[in-house]
């Protein structure tokens, strides 16, 4: 198994970035659902702050995932 991980670093990076991206998006969705169910100005403000905090991280993970996936595909060929 370790030989496969050493031989395929693009796959590990792609899988890790996409997994973390899915976790962050699911967490943001959970915060949004809770904020809408509470439906107070404070909860909606915290939802907006959460989205503003996560947006740069999600953008970076999206770029890393795309680049790693492209590297994986080009390396297979």
mmCIF file of the N, C-alpha and C atoms, coordinates in Angstrom:
data_MODEL
# 
_entry.id   MODEL 
# 
loop_
_atom_site.group_PDB 
_atom_site.id 
_atom_site.type_symbol 
_atom_site.label_atom_id 
_atom_site.label_alt_id 
_atom_site.label_comp_id 
_atom_site.label_asym_id 
_atom_site.label_entity_id 
_atom_site.label_seq_id 
_atom_site.pdbx_PDB_ins_code 
_atom_site.Cartn_x 
_atom_site.Cartn_y 
_atom_site.Cartn_z 
_atom_site.occupancy 
_atom_site.B_iso_or_equiv 
_atom_site.pdbx_formal_charge 
_atom_site.auth_seq_id 
_atom_site.auth_comp_id 
_atom_site.auth_asym_id 
_atom_site.auth_atom_id 
_atom_site.pdbx_PDB_model_num 
ATOM 1   N N  . UNK A 1 1  ? 0.828   -1.195 0.000   1.00 0.00 ? 1  UNK A N  1 
ATOM 2   C CA . UNK A 1 1  ? 0.000   0.000  0.000   1.00 0.00 ? 1  UNK A CA 1 
ATOM 3   C C  . UNK A 1 1  ? 0.868   1.252  0.000   1.00 0.00 ? 1  UNK A C  1 
ATOM 4   N N  . UNK A 1 2  ? 1.949   1.233  0.767   1.00 0.00 ? 2  UNK A N  1 
ATOM 5   C CA . UNK A 1 2  ? 2.812   2.408  0.815   1.00 0.00 ? 2  UNK A CA 1 
ATOM 6   C C  . UNK A 1 2  ? 3.461   2.681  -0.529  1.00 0.00 ? 2  UNK A C  1 
ATOM 7   N N  . UNK A 1 3  ? 3.741   1.616  -1.273  1.00 0.00 ? 3  UNK A N  1 
ATOM 8   C CA . UNK A 1 3  ? 4.332   1.810  -2.592  1.00 0.00 ? 3  UNK A CA 1 
ATOM 9   C C  . UNK A 1 3  ? 3.363   2.536  -3.516  1.00 0.00 ? 3  UNK A C  1 
ATOM 10  N N  . UNK A 1 4  ? 2.082   2.216  -3.399  1.00 0.00 ? 4  UNK A N  1 
ATOM 11  C CA . UNK A 1 4  ? 1.082   2.893  -4.233  1.00 0.00 ? 4  UNK A CA 1 
ATOM 12  C C  . UNK A 1 4  ? 0.966   4.361  -3.862  1.00 0.00 ? 4  UNK A C  1 
ATOM 13  N N  . UNK A 1 5  ? 1.023   4.683  -2.547  1.00 0.00 ? 5  UNK A N  1 
ATOM 14  C CA . UNK A 1 5  ? 0.939   6.074  -2.122  1.00 0.00 ? 5  UNK A CA 1 
ATOM 15  C C  . UNK A 1 5  ? 2.149   6.861  -2.599  1.00 0.00 ? 5  UNK A C  1 
ATOM 16  N N  . UNK A 1 6  ? 3.325   6.278  -2.538  1.00 0.00 ? 6  UNK A N  1 
ATOM 17  C CA . UNK A 1 6  ? 4.515   6.975  -3.014  1.00 0.00 ? 6  UNK A CA 1 
ATOM 18  C C  . UNK A 1 6  ? 4.480   7.152  -4.515  1.00 0.00 ? 6  UNK A C  1 
ATOM 19  N N  . UNK A 1 7  ? 3.931   6.183  -5.220  1.00 0.00 ? 7  UNK A N  1 
ATOM 20  C CA . UNK A 1 7  ? 3.895   6.248  -6.674  1.00 0.00 ? 7  UNK A CA 1 
ATOM 21  C C  . UNK A 1 7  ? 2.795   7.176  -7.183  1.00 0.00 ? 7  UNK A C  1 
ATOM 22  N N  . UNK A 1 8  ? 1.827   7.510  -6.343  1.00 0.00 ? 8  UNK A N  1 
ATOM 23  C CA . UNK A 1 8  ? 0.679   8.269  -6.796  1.00 0.00 ? 8  UNK A CA 1 
ATOM 24  C C  . UNK A 1 8  ? 0.354   9.420  -5.841  1.00 0.00 ? 8  UNK A C  1 
ATOM 25  N N  . UNK A 1 9  ? 1.211   10.429 -5.712  1.00 0.00 ? 9  UNK A N  1 
ATOM 26  C CA . UNK A 1 9  ? 0.922   11.522 -4.778  1.00 0.00 ? 9  UNK A CA 1 
ATOM 27  C C  . UNK A 1 9  ? -0.230  12.413 -5.246  1.00 0.00 ? 9  UNK A C  1 
ATOM 28  N N  . UNK A 1 10 ? -0.443  12.507 -6.556  1.00 0.00 ? 10 UNK A N  1 
ATOM 29  C CA . UNK A 1 10 ? -1.536  13.327 -7.060  1.00 0.00 ? 10 UNK A CA 1 
ATOM 30  C C  . UNK A 1 10 ? -2.895  12.771 -6.627  1.00 0.00 ? 10 UNK A C  1 
ATOM 31  N N  . UNK A 1 11 ? -3.014  11.454 -6.596  1.00 0.00 ? 11 UNK A N  1 
ATOM 32  C CA . UNK A 1 11 ? -4.267  10.843 -6.172  1.00 0.00 ? 11 UNK A CA 1 
ATOM 33  C C  . UNK A 1 11 ? -4.580  11.106 -4.712  1.00 0.00 ? 11 UNK A C  1 
ATOM 34  N N  . UNK A 1 12 ? -3.547  11.057 -3.879  1.00 0.00 ? 12 UNK A N  1 
ATOM 35  C CA . UNK A 1 12 ? -3.739  11.310 -2.446  1.00 0.00 ? 12 UNK A CA 1 
ATOM 36  C C  . UNK A 1 12 ? -4.150  12.762 -2.221  1.00 0.00 ? 12 UNK A C  1 
ATOM 37  N N  . UNK A 1 13 ? -3.467  13.691 -2.893  1.00 0.00 ? 13 UNK A N  1 
ATOM 38  C CA . UNK A 1 13 ? -3.795  15.111 -2.744  1.00 0.00 ? 13 UNK A CA 1 
ATOM 39  C C  . UNK A 1 13 ? -5.193  15.399 -3.274  1.00 0.00 ? 13 UNK A C  1 
ATOM 40  N N  . UNK A 1 14 ? -5.535  14.821 -4.421  1.00 0.00 ? 14 UNK A N  1 
ATOM 41  C CA . UNK A 1 14 ? -6.863  15.045 -4.988  1.00 0.00 ? 14 UNK A CA 1 
ATOM 42  C C  . UNK A 1 14 ? -7.956  14.502 -4.075  1.00 0.00 ? 14 UNK A C  1 
ATOM 43  N N  . UNK A 1 15 ? -7.773  13.309 -3.566  1.00 0.00 ? 15 UNK A N  1 
ATOM 44  C CA . UNK A 1 15 ? -8.785  12.713 -2.689  1.00 0.00 ? 15 UNK A CA 1 
ATOM 45  C C  . UNK A 1 15 ? -8.910  13.490 -1.380  1.00 0.00 ? 15 UNK A C  1 
ATOM 46  N N  . UNK A 1 16 ? -7.782  13.897 -0.816  1.00 0.00 ? 16 UNK A N  1 
ATOM 47  C CA . UNK A 1 16 ? -7.827  14.639 0.443   1.00 0.00 ? 16 UNK A CA 1 
ATOM 48  C C  . UNK A 1 16 ? -8.482  16.006 0.267   1.00 0.00 ? 16 UNK A C  1 
ATOM 49  N N  . UNK A 1 17 ? -8.161  16.707 -0.818  1.00 0.00 ? 17 UNK A N  1 
ATOM 50  C CA . UNK A 1 17 ? -8.741  18.039 -1.013  1.00 0.00 ? 17 UNK A CA 1 
ATOM 51  C C  . UNK A 1 17 ? -10.236 17.957 -1.308  1.00 0.00 ? 17 UNK A C  1 
ATOM 52  N N  . UNK A 1 18 ? -10.647 16.983 -2.087  1.00 0.00 ? 18 UNK A N  1 
ATOM 53  C CA . UNK A 1 18 ? -12.078 16.849 -2.395  1.00 0.00 ? 18 UNK A CA 1 
ATOM 54  C C  . UNK A 1 18 ? -12.852 16.417 -1.148  1.00 0.00 ? 18 UNK A C  1 
ATOM 55  N N  . UNK A 1 19 ? -12.271 15.538 -0.342  1.00 0.00 ? 19 UNK A N  1 
ATOM 56  C CA . UNK A 1 19 ? -12.933 15.122 0.900   1.00 0.00 ? 19 UNK A CA 1 
ATOM 57  C C  . UNK A 1 19 ? -13.084 16.294 1.861   1.00 0.00 ? 19 UNK A C  1 
ATOM 58  N N  . UNK A 1 20 ? -12.013 17.067 2.035   1.00 0.00 ? 20 UNK A N  1 
ATOM 59  C CA . UNK A 1 20 ? -12.087 18.231 2.919   1.00 0.00 ? 20 UNK A CA 1 
ATOM 60  C C  . UNK A 1 20 ? -13.054 19.279 2.381   1.00 0.00 ? 20 UNK A C  1 
ATOM 61  N N  . UNK A 1 21 ? -13.095 19.431 1.069   1.00 0.00 ? 21 UNK A N  1 
ATOM 62  C CA . UNK A 1 21 ? -14.046 20.356 0.449   1.00 0.00 ? 21 UNK A CA 1 
ATOM 63  C C  . UNK A 1 21 ? -15.482 19.936 0.735   1.00 0.00 ? 21 UNK A C  1 
ATOM 64  N N  . UNK A 1 22 ? -15.767 18.654 0.619   1.00 0.00 ? 22 UNK A N  1 
ATOM 65  C CA . UNK A 1 22 ? -17.121 18.156 0.909   1.00 0.00 ? 22 UNK A CA 1 
ATOM 66  C C  . UNK A 1 22 ? -17.489 18.364 2.378   1.00 0.00 ? 22 UNK A C  1 
ATOM 67  N N  . UNK A 1 23 ? -16.528 18.154 3.275   1.00 0.00 ? 23 UNK A N  1 
ATOM 68  C CA . UNK A 1 23 ? -16.793 18.351 4.704   1.00 0.00 ? 23 UNK A CA 1 
ATOM 69  C C  . UNK A 1 23 ? -17.090 19.818 4.997   1.00 0.00 ? 23 UNK A C  1 
ATOM 70  N N  . UNK A 1 24 ? -16.315 20.735 4.402   1.00 0.00 ? 24 UNK A N  1 
ATOM 71  C CA . UNK A 1 24 ? -16.543 22.161 4.635   1.00 0.00 ? 24 UNK A CA 1 
ATOM 72  C C  . UNK A 1 24 ? -17.883 22.621 4.071   1.00 0.00 ? 24 UNK A C  1 
ATOM 73  N N  . UNK A 1 25 ? -18.233 22.149 2.889   1.00 0.00 ? 25 UNK A N  1 
ATOM 74  C CA . UNK A 1 25 ? -19.512 22.542 2.296   1.00 0.00 ? 25 UNK A CA 1 
ATOM 75  C C  . UNK A 1 25 ? -20.679 21.974 3.110   1.00 0.00 ? 25 UNK A C  1 
ATOM 76  N N  . UNK A 1 26 ? -20.537 20.747 3.597   1.00 0.00 ? 26 UNK A N  1 
ATOM 77  C CA . UNK A 1 26 ? -21.590 20.172 4.444   1.00 0.00 ? 26 UNK A CA 1 
ATOM 78  C C  . UNK A 1 26 ? -21.702 20.934 5.763   1.00 0.00 ? 26 UNK A C  1 
ATOM 79  N N  . UNK A 1 27 ? -20.577 21.336 6.326   1.00 0.00 ? 27 UNK A N  1 
ATOM 80  C CA . UNK A 1 27 ? -20.604 22.132 7.557   1.00 0.00 ? 27 UNK A CA 1 
ATOM 81  C C  . UNK A 1 27 ? -21.256 23.488 7.347   1.00 0.00 ? 27 UNK A C  1 
ATOM 82  N N  . UNK A 1 28 ? -20.945 24.126 6.220   1.00 0.00 ? 28 UNK A N  1 
ATOM 83  C CA . UNK A 1 28 ? -21.570 25.413 5.909   1.00 0.00 ? 28 UNK A CA 1 
ATOM 84  C C  . UNK A 1 28 ? -23.071 25.248 5.706   1.00 0.00 ? 28 UNK A C  1 
ATOM 85  N N  . UNK A 1 29 ? -23.464 24.158 5.090   1.00 0.00 ? 29 UNK A N  1 
ATOM 86  C CA . UNK A 1 29 ? -24.891 23.891 4.920   1.00 0.00 ? 29 UNK A CA 1 
ATOM 87  C C  . UNK A 1 29 ? -25.593 23.660 6.242   1.00 0.00 ? 29 UNK A C  1 
ATOM 88  N N  . UNK A 1 30 ? -24.922 22.963 7.150   1.00 0.00 ? 30 UNK A N  1 
ATOM 89  C CA . UNK A 1 30 ? -25.508 22.738 8.475   1.00 0.00 ? 30 UNK A CA 1 
ATOM 90  C C  . UNK A 1 30 ? -25.661 24.047 9.235   1.00 0.00 ? 30 UNK A C  1 
ATOM 91  N N  . UNK A 1 31 ? -24.661 24.925 9.133   1.00 0.00 ? 31 UNK A N  1 
ATOM 92  C CA . UNK A 1 31 ? -24.762 26.233 9.786   1.00 0.00 ? 31 UNK A CA 1 
ATOM 93  C C  . UNK A 1 31 ? -25.915 27.034 9.187   1.00 0.00 ? 31 UNK A C  1 
ATOM 94  N N  . UNK A 1 32 ? -26.079 26.963 7.876   1.00 0.00 ? 32 UNK A N  1 
ATOM 95  C CA . UNK A 1 32 ? -27.171 27.698 7.224   1.00 0.00 ? 32 UNK A CA 1 
ATOM 96  C C  . UNK A 1 32 ? -28.538 27.159 7.640   1.00 0.00 ? 32 UNK A C  1 
ATOM 97  N N  . UNK A 1 33 ? -28.665 25.854 7.727   1.00 0.00 ? 33 UNK A N  1 
ATOM 98  C CA . UNK A 1 33 ? -29.950 25.262 8.127   1.00 0.00 ? 33 UNK A CA 1 
ATOM 99  C C  . UNK A 1 33 ? -30.287 25.647 9.570   1.00 0.00 ? 33 UNK A C  1 
ATOM 100 N N  . UNK A 1 34 ? -29.292 25.591 10.446  1.00 0.00 ? 34 UNK A N  1 
ATOM 101 C CA . UNK A 1 34 ? -29.530 25.959 11.842  1.00 0.00 ? 34 UNK A CA 1 
ATOM 102 C C  . UNK A 1 34 ? -29.883 27.437 11.960  1.00 0.00 ? 34 UNK A C  1 
ATOM 103 N N  . UNK A 1 35 ? -29.168 28.282 11.198  1.00 0.00 ? 35 UNK A N  1 
ATOM 104 C CA . UNK A 1 35 ? -29.443 29.726 11.257  1.00 0.00 ? 35 UNK A CA 1 
ATOM 105 C C  . UNK A 1 35 ? -30.845 30.039 10.750  1.00 0.00 ? 35 UNK A C  1 
ATOM 106 N N  . UNK A 1 36 ? -31.268 29.359 9.710   1.00 0.00 ? 36 UNK A N  1 
ATOM 107 C CA . UNK A 1 36 ? -32.618 29.611 9.190   1.00 0.00 ? 36 UNK A CA 1 
ATOM 108 C C  . UNK A 1 36 ? -33.694 29.061 10.118  1.00 0.00 ? 36 UNK A C  1 
ATOM 109 N N  . UNK A 1 37 ? -33.371 27.993 10.835  1.00 0.00 ? 37 UNK A N  1 
ATOM 110 C CA . UNK A 1 37 ? -34.378 27.456 11.756  1.00 0.00 ? 37 UNK A CA 1 
ATOM 111 C C  . UNK A 1 37 ? -34.519 28.337 12.999  1.00 0.00 ? 37 UNK A C  1 
ATOM 112 N N  . UNK A 1 38 ? -33.411 28.914 13.464  1.00 0.00 ? 38 UNK A N  1 
ATOM 113 C CA . UNK A 1 38 ? -33.477 29.832 14.599  1.00 0.00 ? 38 UNK A CA 1 
ATOM 114 C C  . UNK A 1 38 ? -34.125 31.139 14.164  1.00 0.00 ? 38 UNK A C  1 
ATOM 115 N N  . UNK A 1 39 ? -33.734 31.614 12.983  1.00 0.00 ? 39 UNK A N  1 
ATOM 116 C CA . UNK A 1 39 ? -34.335 32.778 12.330  1.00 0.00 ? 39 UNK A CA 1 
ATOM 117 C C  . UNK A 1 39 ? -34.263 34.054 13.176  1.00 0.00 ? 39 UNK A C  1 
ATOM 118 N N  . UNK A 1 40 ? -33.084 34.304 13.727  1.00 0.00 ? 40 UNK A N  1 
ATOM 119 C CA . UNK A 1 40 ? -32.854 35.575 14.408  1.00 0.00 ? 40 UNK A CA 1 
ATOM 120 C C  . UNK A 1 40 ? -31.744 36.314 13.660  1.00 0.00 ? 40 UNK A C  1 
ATOM 121 N N  . UNK A 1 41 ? -31.641 37.606 13.887  1.00 0.00 ? 41 UNK A N  1 
ATOM 122 C CA . UNK A 1 41 ? -30.620 38.387 13.191  1.00 0.00 ? 41 UNK A CA 1 
ATOM 123 C C  . UNK A 1 41 ? -29.229 37.917 13.563  1.00 0.00 ? 41 UNK A C  1 
ATOM 124 N N  . UNK A 1 42 ? -29.036 37.562 14.806  1.00 0.00 ? 42 UNK A N  1 
ATOM 125 C CA . UNK A 1 42 ? -27.710 37.111 15.258  1.00 0.00 ? 42 UNK A CA 1 
ATOM 126 C C  . UNK A 1 42 ? -27.301 35.812 14.562  1.00 0.00 ? 42 UNK A C  1 
ATOM 127 N N  . UNK A 1 43 ? -28.210 34.876 14.455  1.00 0.00 ? 43 UNK A N  1 
ATOM 128 C CA . UNK A 1 43 ? -27.870 33.606 13.803  1.00 0.00 ? 43 UNK A CA 1 
ATOM 129 C C  . UNK A 1 43 ? -27.613 33.812 12.314  1.00 0.00 ? 43 UNK A C  1 
ATOM 130 N N  . UNK A 1 44 ? -28.381 34.682 11.687  1.00 0.00 ? 44 UNK A N  1 
ATOM 131 C CA . UNK A 1 44 ? -28.140 34.961 10.268  1.00 0.00 ? 44 UNK A CA 1 
ATOM 132 C C  . UNK A 1 44 ? -26.813 35.688 10.067  1.00 0.00 ? 44 UNK A C  1 
ATOM 133 N N  . UNK A 1 45 ? -26.453 36.569 10.998  1.00 0.00 ? 45 UNK A N  1 
ATOM 134 C CA . UNK A 1 45 ? -25.169 37.238 10.921  1.00 0.00 ? 45 UNK A CA 1 
ATOM 135 C C  . UNK A 1 45 ? -24.025 36.238 11.082  1.00 0.00 ? 45 UNK A C  1 
ATOM 136 N N  . UNK A 1 46 ? -24.162 35.301 12.014  1.00 0.00 ? 46 UNK A N  1 
ATOM 137 C CA . UNK A 1 46 ? -23.135 34.276 12.191  1.00 0.00 ? 46 UNK A CA 1 
ATOM 138 C C  . UNK A 1 46 ? -23.030 33.379 10.962  1.00 0.00 ? 46 UNK A C  1 
ATOM 139 N N  . UNK A 1 47 ? -24.156 33.124 10.307  1.00 0.00 ? 47 UNK A N  1 
ATOM 140 C CA . UNK A 1 47 ? -24.127 32.349 9.069   1.00 0.00 ? 47 UNK A CA 1 
ATOM 141 C C  . UNK A 1 47 ? -23.337 33.092 8.000   1.00 0.00 ? 47 UNK A C  1 
ATOM 142 N N  . UNK A 1 48 ? -23.583 34.392 7.847   1.00 0.00 ? 48 UNK A N  1 
ATOM 143 C CA . UNK A 1 48 ? -22.854 35.181 6.859   1.00 0.00 ? 48 UNK A CA 1 
ATOM 144 C C  . UNK A 1 48 ? -21.364 35.228 7.181   1.00 0.00 ? 48 UNK A C  1 
ATOM 145 N N  . UNK A 1 49 ? -21.022 35.343 8.455   1.00 0.00 ? 49 UNK A N  1 
ATOM 146 C CA . UNK A 1 49 ? -19.615 35.352 8.839   1.00 0.00 ? 49 UNK A CA 1 
ATOM 147 C C  . UNK A 1 49 ? -18.952 34.008 8.549   1.00 0.00 ? 49 UNK A C  1 
ATOM 148 N N  . UNK A 1 50 ? -19.679 32.936 8.767   1.00 0.00 ? 50 UNK A N  1 
ATOM 149 C CA . UNK A 1 50 ? -19.151 31.607 8.461   1.00 0.00 ? 50 UNK A CA 1 
ATOM 150 C C  . UNK A 1 50 ? -18.906 31.454 6.973   1.00 0.00 ? 50 UNK A C  1 
ATOM 151 N N  . UNK A 1 51 ? -19.843 31.894 6.165   1.00 0.00 ? 51 UNK A N  1 
ATOM 152 C CA . UNK A 1 51 ? -19.681 31.805 4.711   1.00 0.00 ? 51 UNK A CA 1 
ATOM 153 C C  . UNK A 1 51 ? -18.506 32.658 4.241   1.00 0.00 ? 51 UNK A C  1 
ATOM 154 N N  . UNK A 1 52 ? -18.363 33.841 4.795   1.00 0.00 ? 52 UNK A N  1 
ATOM 155 C CA . UNK A 1 52 ? -17.251 34.717 4.411   1.00 0.00 ? 52 UNK A CA 1 
ATOM 156 C C  . UNK A 1 52 ? -15.914 34.125 4.835   1.00 0.00 ? 52 UNK A C  1 
ATOM 157 N N  . UNK A 1 53 ? -15.882 33.422 5.956   1.00 0.00 ? 53 UNK A N  1 
ATOM 158 C CA . UNK A 1 53 ? -14.655 32.797 6.429   1.00 0.00 ? 53 UNK A CA 1 
ATOM 159 C C  . UNK A 1 53 ? -14.280 31.579 5.586   1.00 0.00 ? 53 UNK A C  1 
ATOM 160 N N  . UNK A 1 54 ? -15.284 30.798 5.164   1.00 0.00 ? 54 UNK A N  1 
ATOM 161 C CA . UNK A 1 54 ? -15.016 29.562 4.432   1.00 0.00 ? 54 UNK A CA 1 
ATOM 162 C C  . UNK A 1 54 ? -14.767 29.767 2.946   1.00 0.00 ? 54 UNK A C  1 
ATOM 163 N N  . UNK A 1 55 ? -15.222 30.859 2.380   1.00 0.00 ? 55 UNK A N  1 
ATOM 164 C CA . UNK A 1 55 ? -15.118 31.052 0.935   1.00 0.00 ? 55 UNK A CA 1 
ATOM 165 C C  . UNK A 1 55 ? -13.682 30.993 0.419   1.00 0.00 ? 55 UNK A C  1 
ATOM 166 N N  . UNK A 1 56 ? -12.713 31.700 1.010   1.00 0.00 ? 56 UNK A N  1 
ATOM 167 C CA . UNK A 1 56 ? -11.341 31.585 0.488   1.00 0.00 ? 56 UNK A CA 1 
ATOM 168 C C  . UNK A 1 56 ? -10.770 30.168 0.617   1.00 0.00 ? 56 UNK A C  1 
ATOM 169 N N  . UNK A 1 57 ? -11.090 29.485 1.701   1.00 0.00 ? 57 UNK A N  1 
ATOM 170 C CA . UNK A 1 57 ? -10.608 28.124 1.899   1.00 0.00 ? 57 UNK A CA 1 
ATOM 171 C C  . UNK A 1 57 ? -11.200 27.183 0.861   1.00 0.00 ? 57 UNK A C  1 
ATOM 172 N N  . UNK A 1 58 ? -12.472 27.334 0.583   1.00 0.00 ? 58 UNK A N  1 
ATOM 173 C CA . UNK A 1 58 ? -13.128 26.491 -0.415  1.00 0.00 ? 58 UNK A CA 1 
ATOM 174 C C  . UNK A 1 58 ? -12.548 26.756 -1.802  1.00 0.00 ? 58 UNK A C  1 
ATOM 175 N N  . UNK A 1 59 ? -12.261 28.004 -2.116  1.00 0.00 ? 59 UNK A N  1 
ATOM 176 C CA . UNK A 1 59 ? -11.656 28.321 -3.413  1.00 0.00 ? 59 UNK A CA 1 
ATOM 177 C C  . UNK A 1 59 ? -10.290 27.660 -3.566  1.00 0.00 ? 59 UNK A C  1 
ATOM 178 N N  . UNK A 1 60 ? -9.473  27.739 -2.519  1.00 0.00 ? 60 UNK A N  1 
ATOM 179 C CA . UNK A 1 60 ? -8.138  27.130 -2.580  1.00 0.00 ? 60 UNK A CA 1 
ATOM 180 C C  . UNK A 1 60 ? -8.243  25.616 -2.720  1.00 0.00 ? 60 UNK A C  1 
ATOM 181 N N  . UNK A 1 61 ? -9.116  24.997 -1.952  1.00 0.00 ? 61 UNK A N  1 
ATOM 182 C CA . UNK A 1 61 ? -9.284  23.543 -2.045  1.00 0.00 ? 61 UNK A CA 1 
ATOM 183 C C  . UNK A 1 61 ? -9.812  23.122 -3.402  1.00 0.00 ? 61 UNK A C  1 
ATOM 184 N N  . UNK A 1 62 ? -10.676 23.926 -3.992  1.00 0.00 ? 62 UNK A N  1 
ATOM 185 C CA . UNK A 1 62 ? -11.192 23.623 -5.319  1.00 0.00 ? 62 UNK A CA 1 
ATOM 186 C C  . UNK A 1 62 ? -10.082 23.667 -6.356  1.00 0.00 ? 62 UNK A C  1 
ATOM 187 N N  . UNK A 1 63 ? -9.241  24.673 -6.288  1.00 0.00 ? 63 UNK A N  1 
ATOM 188 C CA . UNK A 1 63 ? -8.121  24.779 -7.228  1.00 0.00 ? 63 UNK A CA 1 
ATOM 189 C C  . UNK A 1 63 ? -7.132  23.630 -7.025  1.00 0.00 ? 63 UNK A C  1 
ATOM 190 N N  . UNK A 1 64 ? -6.813  23.321 -5.764  1.00 0.00 ? 64 UNK A N  1 
ATOM 191 C CA . UNK A 1 64 ? -5.883  22.219 -5.479  1.00 0.00 ? 64 UNK A CA 1 
ATOM 192 C C  . UNK A 1 64 ? -6.454  20.897 -5.987  1.00 0.00 ? 64 UNK A C  1 
ATOM 193 N N  . UNK A 1 65 ? -7.734  20.677 -5.785  1.00 0.00 ? 65 UNK A N  1 
ATOM 194 C CA . UNK A 1 65 ? -8.365  19.449 -6.257  1.00 0.00 ? 65 UNK A CA 1 
ATOM 195 C C  . UNK A 1 65 ? -8.347  19.334 -7.772  1.00 0.00 ? 65 UNK A C  1 
ATOM 196 N N  . UNK A 1 66 ? -8.611  20.431 -8.454  1.00 0.00 ? 66 UNK A N  1 
ATOM 197 C CA . UNK A 1 66 ? -8.607  20.406 -9.925  1.00 0.00 ? 66 UNK A CA 1 
ATOM 198 C C  . UNK A 1 66 ? -7.203  20.178 -10.463 1.00 0.00 ? 66 UNK A C  1 
ATOM 199 N N  . UNK A 1 67 ? -6.221  20.880 -9.897  1.00 0.00 ? 67 UNK A N  1 
ATOM 200 C CA . UNK A 1 67 ? -4.841  20.718 -10.364 1.00 0.00 ? 67 UNK A CA 1 
ATOM 201 C C  . UNK A 1 67 ? -4.335  19.310 -10.072 1.00 0.00 ? 67 UNK A C  1 
ATOM 202 N N  . UNK A 1 68 ? -4.620  18.782 -8.892  1.00 0.00 ? 68 UNK A N  1 
ATOM 203 C CA . UNK A 1 68 ? -4.183  17.429 -8.560  1.00 0.00 ? 68 UNK A CA 1 
ATOM 204 C C  . UNK A 1 68 ? -4.873  16.389 -9.432  1.00 0.00 ? 68 UNK A C  1 
ATOM 205 N N  . UNK A 1 69 ? -6.137  16.613 -9.749  1.00 0.00 ? 69 UNK A N  1 
ATOM 206 C CA . UNK A 1 69 ? -6.847  15.683 -10.633 1.00 0.00 ? 69 UNK A CA 1 
ATOM 207 C C  . UNK A 1 69 ? -6.270  15.716 -12.041 1.00 0.00 ? 69 UNK A C  1 
ATOM 208 N N  . UNK A 1 70 ? -5.942  16.909 -12.504 1.00 0.00 ? 70 UNK A N  1 
ATOM 209 C CA . UNK A 1 70 ? -5.321  17.012 -13.830 1.00 0.00 ? 70 UNK A CA 1 
ATOM 210 C C  . UNK A 1 70 ? -3.944  16.349 -13.830 1.00 0.00 ? 70 UNK A C  1 
ATOM 211 N N  . UNK A 1 71 ? -3.180  16.539 -12.759 1.00 0.00 ? 71 UNK A N  1 
ATOM 212 C CA . UNK A 1 71 ? -1.888  15.866 -12.659 1.00 0.00 ? 71 UNK A CA 1 
ATOM 213 C C  . UNK A 1 71 ? -2.032  14.362 -12.614 1.00 0.00 ? 71 UNK A C  1 
ATOM 214 N N  . UNK A 1 72 ? -3.061  13.877 -11.950 1.00 0.00 ? 72 UNK A N  1 
ATOM 215 C CA . UNK A 1 72 ? -3.316  12.440 -11.888 1.00 0.00 ? 72 UNK A CA 1 
ATOM 216 C C  . UNK A 1 72 ? -3.649  11.895 -13.270 1.00 0.00 ? 72 UNK A C  1 
ATOM 217 N N  . UNK A 1 73 ? -4.498  12.592 -13.983 1.00 0.00 ? 73 UNK A N  1 
ATOM 218 C CA . UNK A 1 73 ? -4.885  12.119 -15.330 1.00 0.00 ? 73 UNK A CA 1 
ATOM 219 C C  . UNK A 1 73 ? -3.700  12.174 -16.281 1.00 0.00 ? 73 UNK A C  1 
ATOM 220 N N  . UNK A 1 74 ? -2.916  13.237 -16.236 1.00 0.00 ? 74 UNK A N  1 
ATOM 221 C CA . UNK A 1 74 ? -1.770  13.350 -17.134 1.00 0.00 ? 74 UNK A CA 1 
ATOM 222 C C  . UNK A 1 74 ? -0.676  12.338 -16.781 1.00 0.00 ? 74 UNK A C  1 
ATOM 223 N N  . UNK A 1 75 ? -0.560  11.995 -15.519 1.00 0.00 ? 75 UNK A N  1 
ATOM 224 C CA . UNK A 1 75 ? 0.444   11.030 -15.112 1.00 0.00 ? 75 UNK A CA 1 
ATOM 225 C C  . UNK A 1 75 ? 0.056   9.617  -15.536 1.00 0.00 ? 75 UNK A C  1 
ATOM 226 N N  . UNK A 1 76 ? -1.226  9.327  -15.570 1.00 0.00 ? 76 UNK A N  1 
ATOM 227 C CA . UNK A 1 76 ? -1.695  7.986  -15.979 1.00 0.00 ? 76 UNK A CA 1 
ATOM 228 C C  . UNK A 1 76 ? -1.399  7.754  -17.457 1.00 0.00 ? 76 UNK A C  1 
ATOM 229 N N  . UNK A 1 77 ? -1.573  8.788  -18.247 1.00 0.00 ? 77 UNK A N  1 
ATOM 230 C CA . UNK A 1 77 ? -1.337  8.635  -19.693 1.00 0.00 ? 77 UNK A CA 1 
ATOM 231 C C  . UNK A 1 77 ? 0.101   8.327  -19.891 1.00 0.00 ? 77 UNK A C  1 
# 
